[in-house]
């Protein structure tokens, strides 16, 4: 029998593990949706978390009156053992039974197992295809490409033979005829009618037209006014939220961290957001990050496992800030607060950054 304090502590630890597992499953779902290979590191994190969950659940749910939960837990444990052993068909069958009894991770585990089964079936196909088949397919593709090139060459030759020949010959004859006729009258006429070309040049001589050409140049003076008015359309951001906790320079020992803000009047589609938390190692190099997180109420809880992962990866501090966004944390509608620091486990000094 566990004492009340031990039971509460293990239930909190179990809840933290389920939260971490749900986060890992969301990342896994992105790889499954993109039909990409799931990283081995993520697979190991998921399996290790599931082993811890089954171990703690075995210690907690030993009391009577919880038959449904014990059945869901037993089916899930059997499915996990079958999956790790490579028996995917048995694992799918057991995960279905665990899902019927309402296990929290049964459906994501079933989705992951089916995806791994599909991936395992696709890999042998490319290796099974014999080399003669690939060679014949390559020859067929090369033949089609050669035929296409030949048809293109023939089409280009026919177009060149039909269209450009006659216009070019006529274009050469026309300008050749005009210069032979024009120079003879120009040699005879200038002696008899010299005043005529002078008179013909004098009417177009007064440049009345250039003056109106200068006046339309005053139109571009209106263009800078439009350029100046465009920057004034930028929307104004509302003030950044006021942070209550945690204090700047907080040193994290263990446990979840609650980011609390002063309550402000938000619209129905607005929420408080944490920016991307960034981790820095002992050389002040950013080598870790955690995506933004938002909430409608003026506090956001970040699980202890997030900071445990950062510390295990050699991060000595985490830098964060906050703001207000619309719909999602990508639609920023307020100014961003100044950056604050959380030490892992000692205060950080960024004076040399």
C-alpha positions in Angstrom: 0.0 0.0 0.0 1.3 3.4 -0.9 0.9 6.4 1.4 -1.2 9.3 0.4 1.8 11.5 -0.3 3.5 8.8 -2.4 0.3 8.2 -4.3 -0.1 11.9 -5.1 3.5 12.2 -6.2 3.2 9.2 -8.5 -0.1 10.5 -9.9 1.6 13.8 -10.7 4.5 12.0 -12.3 2.2 9.9 -14.3 0.3 12.9 -15.5 3.6 14.6 -16.6 4.6 11.4 -18.5 1.2 11.3 -20.3 1.6 15.0 -21.3 5.1 14.3 -22.6 3.9 11.3 -24.5 1.1 13.4 -26.1 3.7 15.9 -27.2 5.8 13.2 -28.7 2.8 11.8 -30.5 2.0 15.2 -32.0 5.5 15.3 -33.4 5.2 11.8 -34.7 1.9 12.6 -36.4 3.6 15.3 -38.4 6.1 12.8 -39.8 3.3 10.3 -40.5 1.2 13.0 -42.3 4.2 13.9 -44.5 5.0 10.2 -45.2 8.5 10.7 -43.9 10.7 8.4 -41.8 10.3 9.0 -38.1 13.6 9.8 -36.4 15.1 7.1 -34.2 15.5 9.5 -31.3 11.8 10.3 -31.3 11.0 6.6 -31.4 13.3 5.9 -28.4 11.7 8.8 -26.4 8.2 7.5 -27.0 9.1 3.9 -26.0 11.0 5.0 -22.9 8.1 7.2 -21.8 5.6 4.3 -22.4 7.7 2.0 -20.3 7.8 4.5 -17.4 4.0 4.9 -17.7 3.3 1.1 -17.6 5.6 0.8 -14.6 4.0 3.6 -12.6 0.5 2.5 -13.5 1.3 -1.0 -12.3 2.2 0.5 -8.9 -0.9 2.8 -8.7 -3.8 0.8 -10.1 -3.5 -2.2 -7.8 -6.6 -1.5 -5.7 -10.0 -3.1 -6.3 -12.9 -1.5 -8.2 -10.8 -0.5 -11.2 -11.3 -3.5 -13.5 -11.9 -1.5 -16.7 -8.7 0.5 -16.2 -6.7 -2.7 -15.4 -8.0 -4.4 -18.6 -7.1 -1.3 -20.7 -3.7 -1.3 -19.1 -3.1 -5.0 -19.6 -4.1 -4.9 -23.3 -1.9 -1.9 -23.8 1.1 -3.5 -22.1 0.7 -6.7 -24.1 0.5 -4.6 -27.3 3.6 -2.7 -26.4 5.5 -6.0 -25.8 4.3 -7.3 -29.2 5.2 -4.1 -31.0 8.8 -4.1 -29.5 9.1 -7.7 -30.5 8.2 -6.9 -34.1 4.8 -8.7 -34.1 2.8 -5.9 -35.5 -0.4 -7.9 -36.3 -0.7 -8.9 -32.6 0.1 -5.4 -31.5 -2.7 -4.0 -33.7 -5.1 -6.5 -32.2 -4.2 -5.6 -28.6 -4.2 -1.8 -29.3 -7.8 -2.1 -30.6 -8.8 -3.9 -27.4 -7.1 -1.2 -25.3 -8.9 1.5 -27.3 -12.3 -0.1 -26.6 -11.6 0.2 -22.9 -10.5 3.9 -23.2 -6.7 3.9 -22.9 -5.3 7.4 -23.6 -2.5 6.3 -25.9 -4.2 3.4 -27.6 -5.4 5.2 -30.8 -2.0 7.1 -31.4 -0.1 3.8 -30.8 -2.4 2.0 -33.3 -1.8 4.7 -35.9 1.9 4.5 -35.4 2.0 0.7 -35.6 0.0 0.7 -38.8 2.3 3.3 -40.3 5.3 1.2 -39.4 3.6 -1.9 -41.0 3.1 0.1 -44.3 6.7 1.3 -44.2 8.0 -2.2 -43.6 6.0 -3.5 -46.6 7.2 -0.8 -49.0 10.9 -1.3 -48.4 11.2 -4.8 -49.9 9.4 -3.8 -53.1 12.2 -1.7 -54.5 14.8 -4.3 -53.5 12.7 -7.2 -55.0 12.5 -5.7 -58.5 15.0 -7.6 -60.7 17.6 -5.7 -62.7 16.3 -6.8 -66.2 13.0 -5.1 -65.5 14.7 -1.9 -64.5 17.0 -2.1 -67.6 14.0 -2.7 -70.0 12.2 0.2 -68.4 15.2 2.5 -68.8 15.5 1.5 -72.4 11.9 2.3 -73.1 12.3 5.7 -71.5 15.4 6.4 -73.5 13.6 5.4 -76.7 10.7 7.7 -76.0 13.0 10.6 -75.3 14.9 10.0 -78.6 11.6 9.9 -80.6 10.5 13.2 -78.9 13.8 14.9 -79.8 13.5 13.7 -83.4 9.9 15.0 -83.7 10.9 18.4 -82.3 13.8 18.7 -84.8 11.5 17.8 -87.8 8.8 20.3 -86.6 11.4 23.1 -86.2 12.7 22.4 -89.7 9.3 22.5 -91.3 8.4 25.8 -89.6 11.7 27.4 -90.8 11.0 26.2 -94.4 7.4 27.5 -94.5 7.3 30.8 -92.7 10.4 32.9 -92.7 11.6 32.4 -96.4 9.1 34.6 -98.3 8.9 37.6 -95.9 12.7 37.8 -95.7 13.1 37.8 -99.5 10.4 40.6 -99.9 11.9 42.6 -97.0 15.3 42.5 -98.8 13.8 43.6 -102.2 11.7 46.5 -100.8 14.4 48.5 -99.1 16.8 47.8 -102.1 14.3 49.4 -104.5 13.7 52.6 -102.5 17.2 53.9 -102.2 17.8 53.6 -106.0 14.8 55.8 -106.9 15.2 58.4 -104.2 18.7 59.8 -104.8 18.1 60.8 -108.5 15.3 63.4 -107.7 17.2 64.7 -104.8 20.1 65.7 -107.1 17.9 67.5 -109.6 15.4 69.4 -107.3 17.7 71.2 -104.8 18.9 73.7 -107.4 15.5 74.9 -108.4 13.5 74.9 -105.1 15.9 75.6 -102.3 13.4 77.9 -100.5 10.9 75.1 -100.3 12.8 72.9 -97.9 13.5 76.0 -95.8 9.8 76.9 -95.6 9.0 73.3 -94.8 11.4 73.3 -91.9 10.3 76.6 -90.5 6.7 75.6 -89.6 7.8 72.7 -87.4 10.6 74.9 -86.2 8.7 76.7 -83.3 8.8 74.1 -80.6 5.4 74.6 -79.1 5.0 71.0 -78.2 8.1 70.7 -75.9 6.5 73.2 -73.5 3.5 71.1 -72.7 5.9 68.2 -72.4 7.5 70.0 -69.5 4.2 70.7 -67.8 3.1 67.0 -67.6 6.4 66.4 -65.8 4.8 68.2 -62.8 2.5 65.2 -62.5 5.2 63.0 -60.9 5.1 65.5 -57.9 1.9 63.7 -56.9 3.7 60.3 -56.8 5.9 61.0 -53.8 2.7 61.9 -51.8 1.3 58.4 -52.4 4.7 56.9 -51.4 4.6 58.9 -48.1 1.1 58.0 -47.3 1.6 54.2 -47.6 3.8 53.7 -44.4 1.1 55.4 -42.3 -1.2 52.5 -42.9 0.8 50.2 -40.6 -1.4 49.0 -37.7 -0.5 49.9 -34.1 0.2 47.1 -31.7 -1.4 47.0 -28.3 0.9 47.0 -25.2 2.7 43.8 -24.2 1.2 41.8 -21.4 2.5 42.4 -17.9 4.4 39.4 -16.4 3.8 38.4 -12.8 5.7 35.1 -12.6 8.3 33.7 -13.0 10.8 36.5 -12.1 13.7 37.3 -14.4 16.8 35.2 -13.5 14.8 32.4 -11.8 16.8 29.2 -11.1 14.9 26.0 -12.0 15.3 23.1 -9.6 12.5 20.7 -10.7 8.8 20.6 -11.5 6.5 22.4 -13.9 6.8 26.2 -14.4 3.7 28.4 -14.5 4.0 31.6 -16.5 1.4 34.0 -15.1 0.3 37.4 -16.6 -1.8 40.3 -15.3 -5.4 39.9 -16.6 -6.3 42.1 -19.5 -9.4 42.4 -21.6 -8.9 40.1 -24.6 -11.2 39.6 -27.5 -12.9 36.2 -28.1 -10.2 35.1 -30.5 -7.2 36.5 -28.6 -4.9 34.6 -26.3 -1.7 34.9 -24.2 1.4 33.4 -25.8 4.9 32.4 -24.9 7.4 32.9 -27.6 9.8 30.2 -28.7 11.9 29.3 -25.7 15.6 29.1 -26.6 18.2 27.2 -24.7 21.9 28.2 -24.5 24.8 26.0 -23.6 27.9 26.9 -21.6 29.4 28.7 -24.6 26.3 30.9 -25.0 25.4 29.0 -28.2 21.7 28.4 -28.9 21.3 24.6 -29.3 17.8 23.9 -28.1 14.3 25.4 -28.6 10.7 24.8 -27.6 7.8 26.0 -29.8 5.4 28.8 -28.8 2.4 28.0 -26.5 -0.8 30.0 -25.9 -3.8 30.0 -23.6 -7.0 32.0 -23.1 -6.5 32.4 -19.4 -3.7 34.6 -18.1 -1.3 31.7 -17.2 0.5 29.0 -19.2 1.9 25.9 -17.6 5.1 24.3 -19.1 5.7 20.7 -17.9 8.9 19.8 -16.0 9.9 17.4 -18.7 10.5 20.3 -21.1 13.2 21.7 -18.8 14.5 18.2 -18.0 15.1 17.6 -21.7 16.9 21.0 -22.0 19.1 20.3 -19.1 20.0 16.8 -20.3 21.1 18.3 -23.6 23.6 20.6 -21.9 21.6 23.8 -21.8 22.5 26.0 -18.9 19.7 28.6 -19.3 16.4 29.2 -21.2 15.5 32.6 -22.6 11.8 33.5 -23.1 9.3 36.4 -23.7 5.6 36.8 -24.1 2.9 38.6 -26.2 -0.7 38.6 -27.2 -1.9 36.9 -30.4 -5.1 36.4 -32.4 -6.4 32.9 -33.3 -3.0 31.3 -33.0 0.4 32.4 -31.6 1.5 33.3 -35.1 -0.9 36.3 -35.4 0.9 38.7 -33.1 -1.2 41.8 -32.1 0.8 43.2 -29.3 4.4 44.2 -28.5 6.7 41.5 -27.2 8.0 41.7 -23.7 11.7 42.0 -22.9 13.5 38.6 -22.8 13.8 36.9 -19.4 16.1 34.1 -18.3 15.6 30.8 -16.4 18.8 29.2 -15.1 19.4 25.4 -15.4 20.4 25.2 -12.6 22.5 28.3 -12.0 21.8 31.9 -13.1 23.0 32.8 -16.6 25.3 35.7 -17.4 24.9 36.9 -20.9 27.3 39.8 -20.5 29.7 38.1 -22.9 27.2 37.2 -25.5 
